[in-house]
């Protein structure tokens, strides 16, 4: 199992520190550095900056939002980043959520599975550098009856095949991801529930495509907080606002994929309470309503030894790249967490 680092969103007051974290991850041998986007910093700019100041670590989008770019634009960006980074780019895609898609981009959040499938097909076709033509429900290239003509990408990616990931949570999305992608970007993954909540669906998609899980990258992101085992409860409290935001406030009441995931993990009553409190404006109450067990199951907390045990559980559950999001208010704390991650991986016998 390999390790990754997730820098999250740029512009959160830790910009200079984020570069130092990426450089330390590069030095420590982390496999990939991911950057996110929502409605603030964009991922390609961050990734190009990180790639220019690192040597070996891959840079990946987690994610490029599908409603933000046409598929041809995404192919251009992916090819450019792969070329400039010397073949170190990984393309992660996702549909975002209805609030961002419709509120920020003005793109209707409908038929996300069909849109994702068409999007991936166009991106991959464009990156083969064939002349691009496509007829689908959501995209038609060139537009009919006009001056457009099939064009081909002029940029040469460093590699013939750029790894393509999809951020997936729901069963249908996970199955489609297994069918059409090279990897799955997961969030709030519990090693205890990973088989039924994710792996079984990914496997079904791989089988549909006539493939196995071999070579497919199962890549969850887990927040990390290092400390004494007797302080696990206090460490868990660090992530209460984070968990409350996703389980309670991310998306709408009817379309909150993270809330649905918590329900599939057996927290139906708790997920409903967290959402009710969060959407009513009681964010502190929502955070307080989160069971410690839910946080502990979806993060890495405690001593290096405890984290090593948890890493073994994730590897046994089918994780191939474990992406860490280290907590810390200072650069020193985040660097220490990065180093603890590599130490835990070695103690787990997974390095």
ROMI-709185 format. One record per residue (C-alpha): residue number from 1; residue in one letter; chain; x, y, z. Coordinates in nm, 2 decimals. Layout:
<k: NUM; r: A; c: A; x: X; y: Y; z: Z>
...
REM end
This chain:
<k: 1; r: X; c: A; x: 0.00; y: 0.00; z: 0.00>
<k: 2; r: X; c: A; x: 0.13; y: 0.34; z: -0.09>
<k: 3; r: X; c: A; x: 0.07; y: 0.68; z: 0.08>
<k: 4; r: X; c: A; x: -0.06; y: 1.00; z: -0.06>
<k: 5; r: X; c: A; x: -0.11; y: 1.35; z: 0.08>
<k: 6; r: X; c: A; x: -0.42; y: 1.57; z: 0.03>
<k: 7; r: X; c: A; x: -0.36; y: 1.94; z: 0.05>
<k: 8; r: X; c: A; x: -0.73; y: 2.02; z: 0.04>
<k: 9; r: X; c: A; x: -0.83; y: 2.37; z: -0.07>
<k: 10; r: X; c: A; x: -0.58; y: 2.64; z: -0.13>
<k: 11; r: X; c: A; x: -0.64; y: 2.98; z: 0.03>
<k: 12; r: X; c: A; x: -0.72; y: 2.85; z: 0.38>
<k: 13; r: X; c: A; x: -0.44; y: 3.05; z: 0.54>
<k: 14; r: X; c: A; x: -0.18; y: 2.78; z: 0.50>
<k: 15; r: X; c: A; x: -0.07; y: 2.84; z: 0.14>
<k: 16; r: X; c: A; x: 0.31; y: 2.86; z: 0.20>
<k: 17; r: X; c: A; x: 0.29; y: 2.57; z: 0.44>
<k: 18; r: X; c: A; x: 0.11; y: 2.36; z: 0.18>
<k: 19; r: X; c: A; x: 0.40; y: 2.38; z: -0.05>
<k: 20; r: X; c: A; x: 0.64; y: 2.28; z: 0.23>
<k: 21; r: X; c: A; x: 0.41; y: 1.99; z: 0.32>
<k: 22; r: X; c: A; x: 0.42; y: 1.87; z: -0.05>
<k: 23; r: X; c: A; x: 0.79; y: 1.90; z: -0.06>
<k: 24; r: X; c: A; x: 0.84; y: 1.70; z: 0.26>
<k: 25; r: X; c: A; x: 0.60; y: 1.44; z: 0.12>
<k: 26; r: X; c: A; x: 0.81; y: 1.42; z: -0.19>
<k: 27; r: X; c: A; x: 1.13; y: 1.38; z: 0.02>
<k: 28; r: X; c: A; x: 0.96; y: 1.11; z: 0.23>
<k: 29; r: X; c: A; x: 0.86; y: 0.90; z: -0.07>
<k: 30; r: X; c: A; x: 0.48; y: 0.97; z: -0.08>
<k: 31; r: X; c: A; x: 0.33; y: 0.85; z: -0.41>
<k: 32; r: X; c: A; x: 0.09; y: 1.13; z: -0.49>
<k: 33; r: X; c: A; x: -0.01; y: 1.48; z: -0.38>
<k: 34; r: X; c: A; x: -0.37; y: 1.57; z: -0.44>
<k: 35; r: X; c: A; x: -0.53; y: 1.92; z: -0.46>
<k: 36; r: X; c: A; x: -0.90; y: 2.00; z: -0.44>
<k: 37; r: X; c: A; x: -1.13; y: 2.27; z: -0.57>
<k: 38; r: X; c: A; x: -1.49; y: 2.38; z: -0.49>
<k: 39; r: X; c: A; x: -1.56; y: 2.76; z: -0.55>
<k: 40; r: X; c: A; x: -1.23; y: 2.91; z: -0.44>
<k: 41; r: X; c: A; x: -0.89; y: 2.80; z: -0.56>
<k: 42; r: X; c: A; x: -0.87; y: 2.59; z: -0.88>
<k: 43; r: X; c: A; x: -0.68; y: 2.27; z: -0.87>
<k: 44; r: X; c: A; x: -0.47; y: 2.30; z: -1.20>
<k: 45; r: X; c: A; x: -0.30; y: 2.61; z: -1.09>
<k: 46; r: X; c: A; x: -0.21; y: 2.46; z: -0.75>
<k: 47; r: X; c: A; x: -0.09; y: 2.14; z: -0.91>
<k: 48; r: X; c: A; x: 0.13; y: 2.31; z: -1.16>
<k: 49; r: X; c: A; x: 0.29; y: 2.52; z: -0.88>
<k: 50; r: X; c: A; x: 0.35; y: 2.21; z: -0.67>
<k: 51; r: X; c: A; x: 0.48; y: 2.00; z: -0.97>
<k: 52; r: X; c: A; x: 0.73; y: 2.28; z: -1.05>
<k: 53; r: X; c: A; x: 0.89; y: 2.26; z: -0.70>
<k: 54; r: X; c: A; x: 0.89; y: 1.89; z: -0.64>
<k: 55; r: X; c: A; x: 1.09; y: 1.61; z: -0.81>
<k: 56; r: X; c: A; x: 0.93; y: 1.26; z: -0.78>
<k: 57; r: X; c: A; x: 0.58; y: 1.28; z: -0.63>
<k: 58; r: X; c: A; x: 0.28; y: 1.26; z: -0.86>
<k: 59; r: X; c: A; x: 0.03; y: 1.54; z: -0.86>
<k: 60; r: X; c: A; x: -0.34; y: 1.47; z: -0.89>
<k: 61; r: X; c: A; x: -0.67; y: 1.65; z: -0.90>
<k: 62; r: X; c: A; x: -0.91; y: 1.54; z: -0.63>
<k: 63; r: X; c: A; x: -1.10; y: 1.66; z: -0.80>
<k: 64; r: X; c: A; x: -1.15; y: 1.86; z: -1.12>
<k: 65; r: X; c: A; x: -1.52; y: 1.94; z: -1.12>
<k: 66; r: X; c: A; x: -1.70; y: 1.81; z: -1.42>
<k: 67; r: X; c: A; x: -1.95; y: 2.11; z: -1.44>
<k: 68; r: X; c: A; x: -1.66; y: 2.35; z: -1.43>
<k: 69; r: X; c: A; x: -1.50; y: 2.25; z: -1.76>
<k: 70; r: X; c: A; x: -1.59; y: 2.10; z: -2.10>
<k: 71; r: X; c: A; x: -1.44; y: 1.76; z: -2.14>
<k: 72; r: X; c: A; x: -1.21; y: 1.89; z: -2.42>
<k: 73; r: X; c: A; x: -1.07; y: 2.16; z: -2.18>
<k: 74; r: X; c: A; x: -1.00; y: 1.89; z: -1.92>
<k: 75; r: X; c: A; x: -0.81; y: 1.69; z: -2.18>
<k: 76; r: X; c: A; x: -0.61; y: 1.99; z: -2.26>
<k: 77; r: X; c: A; x: -0.53; y: 2.06; z: -1.90>
<k: 78; r: X; c: A; x: -0.44; y: 1.70; z: -1.82>
<k: 79; r: X; c: A; x: -0.21; y: 1.67; z: -2.12>
<k: 80; r: X; c: A; x: -0.04; y: 2.00; z: -2.03>
<k: 81; r: X; c: A; x: 0.01; y: 1.91; z: -1.67>
<k: 82; r: X; c: A; x: 0.14; y: 1.56; z: -1.76>
<k: 83; r: X; c: A; x: 0.39; y: 1.72; z: -2.00>
<k: 84; r: X; c: A; x: 0.51; y: 1.99; z: -1.77>
<k: 85; r: X; c: A; x: 0.54; y: 1.75; z: -1.47>
<k: 86; r: X; c: A; x: 0.74; y: 1.49; z: -1.66>
<k: 87; r: X; c: A; x: 0.46; y: 1.23; z: -1.65>
<k: 88; r: X; c: A; x: 0.35; y: 1.28; z: -1.29>
<k: 89; r: X; c: A; x: -0.01; y: 1.39; z: -1.33>
<k: 90; r: X; c: A; x: -0.32; y: 1.19; z: -1.22>
<k: 91; r: X; c: A; x: -0.66; y: 1.31; z: -1.34>
<k: 92; r: X; c: A; x: -0.94; y: 1.29; z: -1.08>
<k: 93; r: X; c: A; x: -1.29; y: 1.38; z: -1.18>
<k: 94; r: X; c: A; x: -1.62; y: 1.43; z: -1.00>
<k: 95; r: X; c: A; x: -1.96; y: 1.58; z: -1.05>
<k: 96; r: X; c: A; x: -1.94; y: 1.80; z: -0.74>
<k: 97; r: X; c: A; x: -2.29; y: 1.86; z: -0.58>
<k: 98; r: X; c: A; x: -2.61; y: 2.03; z: -0.67>
<k: 99; r: X; c: A; x: -2.54; y: 2.35; z: -0.48>
<k: 100; r: X; c: A; x: -2.20; y: 2.41; z: -0.64>
<k: 101; r: X; c: A; x: -2.30; y: 2.28; z: -0.99>
<k: 102; r: X; c: A; x: -2.61; y: 2.49; z: -1.02>
<k: 103; r: X; c: A; x: -2.53; y: 2.78; z: -0.79>
<k: 104; r: X; c: A; x: -2.17; y: 2.85; z: -0.89>
<k: 105; r: X; c: A; x: -2.14; y: 2.70; z: -1.24>
<k: 106; r: X; c: A; x: -2.50; y: 2.73; z: -1.36>
<k: 107; r: X; c: A; x: -2.49; y: 2.37; z: -1.48>
<k: 108; r: X; c: A; x: -2.80; y: 2.16; z: -1.41>
<k: 109; r: X; c: A; x: -2.72; y: 1.87; z: -1.17>
<k: 110; r: X; c: A; x: -2.90; y: 1.60; z: -1.35>
<k: 111; r: X; c: A; x: -2.81; y: 1.25; z: -1.47>
<k: 112; r: X; c: A; x: -2.47; y: 1.26; z: -1.31>
<k: 113; r: X; c: A; x: -2.38; y: 0.90; z: -1.40>
<k: 114; r: X; c: A; x: -2.46; y: 0.95; z: -1.77>
<k: 115; r: X; c: A; x: -2.28; y: 1.28; z: -1.78>
<k: 116; r: X; c: A; x: -1.97; y: 1.13; z: -1.61>
<k: 117; r: X; c: A; x: -1.96; y: 0.84; z: -1.86>
<k: 118; r: X; c: A; x: -1.98; y: 1.07; z: -2.16>
<k: 119; r: X; c: A; x: -1.73; y: 1.31; z: -2.01>
<k: 120; r: X; c: A; x: -1.47; y: 1.03; z: -1.95>
<k: 121; r: X; c: A; x: -1.52; y: 0.89; z: -2.30>
<k: 122; r: X; c: A; x: -1.46; y: 1.24; z: -2.46>
<k: 123; r: X; c: A; x: -1.16; y: 1.31; z: -2.24>
<k: 124; r: X; c: A; x: -1.00; y: 0.98; z: -2.32>
<k: 125; r: X; c: A; x: -1.07; y: 1.01; z: -2.69>
<k: 126; r: X; c: A; x: -0.92; y: 1.36; z: -2.70>
<k: 127; r: X; c: A; x: -0.61; y: 1.25; z: -2.52>
<k: 128; r: X; c: A; x: -0.55; y: 0.98; z: -2.78>
<k: 129; r: X; c: A; x: -0.49; y: 1.27; z: -3.02>
<k: 130; r: X; c: A; x: -0.74; y: 1.14; z: -3.27>
<k: 131; r: X; c: A; x: -0.97; y: 1.39; z: -3.44>
<k: 132; r: X; c: A; x: -1.24; y: 1.45; z: -3.19>
<k: 133; r: X; c: A; x: -1.60; y: 1.38; z: -3.28>
<k: 134; r: X; c: A; x: -1.87; y: 1.25; z: -3.04>
<k: 135; r: X; c: A; x: -2.24; y: 1.21; z: -3.04>
<k: 136; r: X; c: A; x: -2.41; y: 1.17; z: -2.70>
<k: 137; r: X; c: A; x: -2.70; y: 1.28; z: -2.49>
<k: 138; r: X; c: A; x: -2.50; y: 1.56; z: -2.32>
<k: 139; r: X; c: A; x: -2.23; y: 1.65; z: -2.57>
<k: 140; r: X; c: A; x: -2.21; y: 1.65; z: -2.95>
<k: 141; r: X; c: A; x: -1.88; y: 1.74; z: -3.11>
<k: 142; r: X; c: A; x: -1.86; y: 1.92; z: -3.35>
<k: 143; r: X; c: A; x: -2.19; y: 2.10; z: -3.31>
<k: 144; r: X; c: A; x: -2.41; y: 2.00; z: -3.61>
<k: 145; r: X; c: A; x: -2.50; y: 2.25; z: -3.88>
<k: 146; r: X; c: A; x: -2.22; y: 2.49; z: -3.81>
<k: 147; r: X; c: A; x: -1.86; y: 2.57; z: -3.90>
<k: 148; r: X; c: A; x: -1.71; y: 2.34; z: -3.64>
<k: 149; r: X; c: A; x: -1.49; y: 2.06; z: -3.75>
<k: 150; r: X; c: A; x: -1.32; y: 1.76; z: -3.57>
<k: 151; r: X; c: A; x: -0.99; y: 1.88; z: -3.42>
<k: 152; r: X; c: A; x: -0.71; y: 1.69; z: -3.25>
<k: 153; r: X; c: A; x: -0.51; y: 1.78; z: -2.94>
<k: 154; r: X; c: A; x: -0.18; y: 1.95; z: -3.02>
<k: 155; r: X; c: A; x: -0.02; y: 1.89; z: -2.69>
<k: 156; r: X; c: A; x: 0.17; y: 1.56; z: -2.64>
<k: 157; r: X; c: A; x: 0.12; y: 1.42; z: -2.29>
<k: 158; r: X; c: A; x: 0.43; y: 1.26; z: -2.14>
<k: 159; r: X; c: A; x: 0.25; y: 0.92; z: -2.13>
<k: 160; r: X; c: A; x: 0.01; y: 0.75; z: -2.36>
<k: 161; r: X; c: A; x: -0.23; y: 0.67; z: -2.07>
<k: 162; r: X; c: A; x: -0.29; y: 0.92; z: -1.79>
<k: 163; r: X; c: A; x: -0.44; y: 0.75; z: -1.48>
<k: 164; r: X; c: A; x: -0.80; y: 0.86; z: -1.45>
<k: 165; r: X; c: A; x: -0.99; y: 0.85; z: -1.11>
<k: 166; r: X; c: A; x: -1.35; y: 0.93; z: -1.02>
<k: 167; r: X; c: A; x: -1.47; y: 1.05; z: -0.69>
<k: 168; r: X; c: A; x: -1.74; y: 0.80; z: -0.60>
<k: 169; r: X; c: A; x: -1.96; y: 0.74; z: -0.30>
<k: 170; r: X; c: A; x: -2.29; y: 0.59; z: -0.40>
<k: 171; r: X; c: A; x: -2.32; y: 0.23; z: -0.51>
<k: 172; r: X; c: A; x: -2.41; y: 0.31; z: -0.88>
<k: 173; r: X; c: A; x: -2.13; y: 0.56; z: -0.91>
<k: 174; r: X; c: A; x: -1.89; y: 0.31; z: -0.76>
<k: 175; r: X; c: A; x: -1.99; y: 0.04; z: -1.00>
<k: 176; r: X; c: A; x: -1.96; y: 0.27; z: -1.30>
<k: 177; r: X; c: A; x: -1.62; y: 0.39; z: -1.16>
<k: 178; r: X; c: A; x: -1.49; y: 0.04; z: -1.15>
<k: 179; r: X; c: A; x: -1.61; y: -0.01; z: -1.51>
<k: 180; r: X; c: A; x: -1.47; y: 0.31; z: -1.67>
<k: 181; r: X; c: A; x: -1.18; y: 0.44; z: -1.45>
<k: 182; r: X; c: A; x: -0.84; y: 0.35; z: -1.33>
<k: 183; r: X; c: A; x: -0.91; y: 0.44; z: -0.97>
<k: 184; r: X; c: A; x: -1.17; y: 0.55; z: -0.71>
<k: 185; r: X; c: A; x: -1.13; y: 0.85; z: -0.48>
<k: 186; r: X; c: A; x: -1.32; y: 0.77; z: -0.16>
<k: 187; r: X; c: A; x: -1.40; y: 0.98; z: 0.14>
<k: 188; r: X; c: A; x: -1.52; y: 0.88; z: 0.49>
<k: 189; r: X; c: A; x: -1.40; y: 0.52; z: 0.43>
<k: 190; r: X; c: A; x: -1.42; y: 0.28; z: 0.72>
<k: 191; r: X; c: A; x: -1.20; y: -0.03; z: 0.69>
<k: 192; r: X; c: A; x: -1.47; y: -0.22; z: 0.88>
<k: 193; r: X; c: A; x: -1.73; y: -0.14; z: 0.62>
<k: 194; r: X; c: A; x: -1.52; y: -0.09; z: 0.30>
<k: 195; r: X; c: A; x: -1.62; y: -0.42; z: 0.14>
<k: 196; r: X; c: A; x: -1.99; y: -0.36; z: 0.15>
<k: 197; r: X; c: A; x: -1.99; y: 0.02; z: 0.10>
<k: 198; r: X; c: A; x: -1.73; y: 0.03; z: -0.18>
<k: 199; r: X; c: A; x: -1.53; y: -0.27; z: -0.29>
<k: 200; r: X; c: A; x: -1.82; y: -0.49; z: -0.38>
<k: 201; r: X; c: A; x: -1.96; y: -0.23; z: -0.61>
<k: 202; r: X; c: A; x: -1.62; y: -0.15; z: -0.77>
<k: 203; r: X; c: A; x: -1.56; y: -0.52; z: -0.83>
<k: 204; r: X; c: A; x: -1.90; y: -0.55; z: -1.00>
<k: 205; r: X; c: A; x: -1.80; y: -0.27; z: -1.24>
<k: 206; r: X; c: A; x: -1.46; y: -0.42; z: -1.31>
<k: 207; r: X; c: A; x: -1.63; y: -0.75; z: -1.39>
<k: 208; r: X; c: A; x: -1.88; y: -0.57; z: -1.62>
<k: 209; r: X; c: A; x: -1.57; y: -0.44; z: -1.81>
<k: 210; r: X; c: A; x: -1.42; y: -0.79; z: -1.82>
<k: 211; r: X; c: A; x: -1.15; y: -0.69; z: -1.57>
<k: 212; r: X; c: A; x: -1.04; y: -0.77; z: -1.21>
<k: 213; r: X; c: A; x: -0.94; y: -0.54; z: -0.93>
<k: 214; r: X; c: A; x: -0.57; y: -0.59; z: -1.02>
<k: 215; r: X; c: A; x: -0.42; y: -0.26; z: -1.12>
<k: 216; r: X; c: A; x: -0.72; y: -0.06; z: -1.00>
<k: 217; r: X; c: A; x: -0.63; y: 0.21; z: -0.74>
<k: 218; r: X; c: A; x: -0.86; y: 0.22; z: -0.44>
<k: 219; r: X; c: A; x: -0.76; y: 0.56; z: -0.29>
<k: 220; r: X; c: A; x: -0.94; y: 0.69; z: 0.01>
<k: 221; r: X; c: A; x: -0.85; y: 1.01; z: 0.20>
<k: 222; r: X; c: A; x: -0.83; y: 0.99; z: 0.58>
<k: 223; r: X; c: A; x: -0.77; y: 1.28; z: 0.82>
<k: 224; r: X; c: A; x: -0.47; y: 1.20; z: 1.05>
<k: 225; r: X; c: A; x: -0.40; y: 1.32; z: 1.40>
<k: 226; r: X; c: A; x: -0.11; y: 1.18; z: 1.60>
<k: 227; r: X; c: A; x: -0.10; y: 1.16; z: 1.97>
<k: 228; r: X; c: A; x: -0.12; y: 0.93; z: 2.28>
<k: 229; r: X; c: A; x: -0.38; y: 0.66; z: 2.26>
<k: 230; r: X; c: A; x: -0.54; y: 0.78; z: 2.58>
<k: 231; r: X; c: A; x: -0.61; y: 1.11; z: 2.40>
<k: 232; r: X; c: A; x: -0.80; y: 0.95; z: 2.11>
<k: 233; r: X; c: A; x: -1.13; y: 1.11; z: 2.23>
<k: 234; r: X; c: A; x: -0.97; y: 1.46; z: 2.22>
<k: 235; r: X; c: A; x: -0.81; y: 1.39; z: 1.88>
<k: 236; r: X; c: A; x: -1.15; y: 1.28; z: 1.75>
<k: 237; r: X; c: A; x: -1.30; y: 1.61; z: 1.86>
<k: 238; r: X; c: A; x: -1.06; y: 1.79; z: 1.62>
<k: 239; r: X; c: A; x: -1.26; y: 1.64; z: 1.33>
<k: 240; r: X; c: A; x: -1.61; y: 1.70; z: 1.46>
<k: 241; r: X; c: A; x: -1.66; y: 2.02; z: 1.26>
<k: 242; r: X; c: A; x: -1.53; y: 1.85; z: 0.94>
<k: 243; r: X; c: A; x: -1.75; y: 1.55; z: 0.98>
<k: 244; r: X; c: A; x: -2.05; y: 1.76; z: 1.07>
<k: 245; r: X; c: A; x: -2.00; y: 1.97; z: 0.75>
<k: 246; r: X; c: A; x: -2.00; y: 1.67; z: 0.53>
<k: 247; r: X; c: A; x: -2.26; y: 1.44; z: 0.70>
<k: 248; r: X; c: A; x: -2.49; y: 1.73; z: 0.80>
<k: 249; r: X; c: A; x: -2.44; y: 2.02; z: 0.56>
<k: 250; r: X; c: A; x: -2.29; y: 1.90; z: 0.23>
<k: 251; r: X; c: A; x: -2.55; y: 1.90; z: -0.03>
<k: 252; r: X; c: A; x: -2.92; y: 1.92; z: 0.03>
<k: 253; r: X; c: A; x: -3.14; y: 1.73; z: 0.26>
<k: 254; r: X; c: A; x: -3.24; y: 1.50; z: -0.03>
<k: 255; r: X; c: A; x: -2.90; y: 1.48; z: -0.19>
<k: 256; r: X; c: A; x: -2.63; y: 1.44; z: 0.07>
<k: 257; r: X; c: A; x: -2.41; y: 1.15; z: -0.05>
<k: 258; r: X; c: A; x: -2.20; y: 1.16; z: 0.27>
<k: 259; r: X; c: A; x: -2.51; y: 1.14; z: 0.49>
<k: 260; r: X; c: A; x: -2.63; y: 0.84; z: 0.29>
<k: 261; r: X; c: A; x: -2.29; y: 0.68; z: 0.34>
<k: 262; r: X; c: A; x: -2.31; y: 0.72; z: 0.72>
<k: 263; r: X; c: A; x: -2.65; y: 0.56; z: 0.70>
<k: 264; r: X; c: A; x: -2.51; y: 0.26; z: 0.51>
<k: 265; r: X; c: A; x: -2.24; y: 0.23; z: 0.78>
<k: 266; r: X; c: A; x: -2.52; y: 0.18; z: 1.04>
<k: 267; r: X; c: A; x: -2.56; y: 0.53; z: 1.16>
<k: 268; r: X; c: A; x: -2.91; y: 0.60; z: 1.03>
<k: 269; r: X; c: A; x: -3.05; y: 0.77; z: 1.34>
<k: 270; r: X; c: A; x: -2.73; y: 0.96; z: 1.41>
<k: 271; r: X; c: A; x: -2.70; y: 1.08; z: 1.05>
<k: 272; r: X; c: A; x: -3.06; y: 1.22; z: 1.06>
<k: 273; r: X; c: A; x: -2.99; y: 1.40; z: 1.38>
<k: 274; r: X; c: A; x: -2.67; y: 1.55; z: 1.26>
<k: 275; r: X; c: A; x: -2.83; y: 1.67; z: 0.94>
<k: 276; r: X; c: A; x: -3.13; y: 1.82; z: 1.12>
<k: 277; r: X; c: A; x: -2.92; y: 2.02; z: 1.36>
<k: 278; r: X; c: A; x: -2.68; y: 2.14; z: 1.09>
<k: 279; r: X; c: A; x: -2.95; y: 2.25; z: 0.85>
<k: 280; r: X; c: A; x: -3.13; y: 2.43; z: 1.13>
<k: 281; r: X; c: A; x: -2.82; y: 2.64; z: 1.19>
<k: 282; r: X; c: A; x: -2.70; y: 2.45; z: 1.50>
<k: 283; r: X; c: A; x: -2.35; y: 2.35; z: 1.38>
<k: 284; r: X; c: A; x: -2.22; y: 2.30; z: 1.73>
<k: 285; r: X; c: A; x: -2.50; y: 2.07; z: 1.81>
<k: 286; r: X; c: A; x: -2.45; y: 1.88; z: 1.49>
<k: 287; r: X; c: A; x: -2.08; y: 1.83; z: 1.58>
<k: 288; r: X; c: A; x: -2.17; y: 1.72; z: 1.93>
<k: 289; r: X; c: A; x: -2.42; y: 1.46; z: 1.79>
<k: 290; r: X; c: A; x: -2.15; y: 1.27; z: 1.59>
<k: 291; r: X; c: A; x: -2.06; y: 0.94; z: 1.76>
<k: 292; r: X; c: A; x: -1.69; y: 0.92; z: 1.84>
<k: 293; r: X; c: A; x: -1.69; y: 0.57; z: 1.69>
<k: 294; r: X; c: A; x: -1.79; y: 0.72; z: 1.35>
<k: 295; r: X; c: A; x: -1.50; y: 0.96; z: 1.36>
<k: 296; r: X; c: A; x: -1.26; y: 0.70; z: 1.48>
<k: 297; r: X; c: A; x: -1.37; y: 0.46; z: 1.20>
<k: 298; r: X; c: A; x: -1.31; y: 0.72; z: 0.93>
<k: 299; r: X; c: A; x: -0.99; y: 0.88; z: 1.05>
<k: 300; r: X; c: A; x: -0.64; y: 0.78; z: 1.17>
<k: 301; r: X; c: A; x: -0.60; y: 0.87; z: 1.54>
<k: 302; r: X; c: A; x: -0.36; y: 0.80; z: 1.81>
<k: 303; r: X; c: A; x: -0.01; y: 0.67; z: 1.84>
<k: 304; r: X; c: A; x: 0.21; y: 0.55; z: 1.55>
<k: 305; r: X; c: A; x: 0.14; y: 0.19; z: 1.67>
<k: 306; r: X; c: A; x: -0.24; y: 0.24; z: 1.67>
<k: 307; r: X; c: A; x: -0.22; y: 0.41; z: 1.32>
<k: 308; r: X; c: A; x: -0.01; y: 0.12; z: 1.19>
<k: 309; r: X; c: A; x: -0.28; y: -0.13; z: 1.30>
<k: 310; r: X; c: A; x: -0.54; y: 0.08; z: 1.12>
<k: 311; r: X; c: A; x: -0.33; y: 0.09; z: 0.81>
<k: 312; r: X; c: A; x: -0.31; y: -0.29; z: 0.81>
<k: 313; r: X; c: A; x: -0.69; y: -0.30; z: 0.83>
<k: 314; r: X; c: A; x: -0.72; y: -0.07; z: 0.53>
<k: 315; r: X; c: A; x: -0.47; y: -0.27; z: 0.33>
<k: 316; r: X; c: A; x: -0.65; y: -0.59; z: 0.41>
<k: 317; r: X; c: A; x: -0.98; y: -0.43; z: 0.31>
<k: 318; r: X; c: A; x: -0.84; y: -0.35; z: -0.04>
<k: 319; r: X; c: A; x: -0.69; y: 0.00; z: -0.02>
<k: 320; r: X; c: A; x: -0.40; y: 0.04; z: -0.25>
<k: 321; r: X; c: A; x: -0.32; y: 0.41; z: -0.19>
<k: 322; r: X; c: A; x: -0.40; y: 0.56; z: 0.14>
<k: 323; r: X; c: A; x: -0.42; y: 0.94; z: 0.12>
<k: 324; r: X; c: A; x: -0.36; y: 1.13; z: 0.44>
<k: 325; r: X; c: A; x: -0.49; y: 1.47; z: 0.54>
<k: 326; r: X; c: A; x: -0.27; y: 1.56; z: 0.84>
<k: 327; r: X; c: A; x: -0.42; y: 1.78; z: 1.10>
<k: 328; r: X; c: A; x: -0.22; y: 2.06; z: 1.26>
<k: 329; r: X; c: A; x: -0.23; y: 2.44; z: 1.32>
<k: 330; r: X; c: A; x: 0.14; y: 2.48; z: 1.25>
<k: 331; r: X; c: A; x: 0.38; y: 2.36; z: 0.97>
<k: 332; r: X; c: A; x: 0.58; y: 2.16; z: 1.23>
<k: 333; r: X; c: A; x: 0.27; y: 1.97; z: 1.34>
<k: 334; r: X; c: A; x: 0.18; y: 1.88; z: 0.98>
<k: 335; r: X; c: A; x: 0.53; y: 1.77; z: 0.90>
<k: 336; r: X; c: A; x: 0.55; y: 1.56; z: 1.21>
<k: 337; r: X; c: A; x: 0.22; y: 1.39; z: 1.11>
<k: 338; r: X; c: A; x: 0.36; y: 1.32; z: 0.76>
<k: 339; r: X; c: A; x: 0.67; y: 1.16; z: 0.91>
<k: 340; r: X; c: A; x: 0.45; y: 0.96; z: 1.15>
<k: 341; r: X; c: A; x: 0.25; y: 0.83; z: 0.85>
<k: 342; r: X; c: A; x: 0.56; y: 0.69; z: 0.69>
<k: 343; r: X; c: A; x: 0.68; y: 0.54; z: 1.02>
<k: 344; r: X; c: A; x: 0.34; y: 0.38; z: 1.07>
<k: 345; r: X; c: A; x: 0.34; y: 0.23; z: 0.72>
<k: 346; r: X; c: A; x: 0.68; y: 0.08; z: 0.79>
<k: 347; r: X; c: A; x: 0.57; y: -0.06; z: 1.13>
<k: 348; r: X; c: A; x: 0.27; y: -0.21; z: 0.95>
<k: 349; r: X; c: A; x: 0.50; y: -0.39; z: 0.71>
<k: 350; r: X; c: A; x: 0.34; y: -0.22; z: 0.41>
<k: 351; r: X; c: A; x: 0.61; y: 0.01; z: 0.29>
REM end
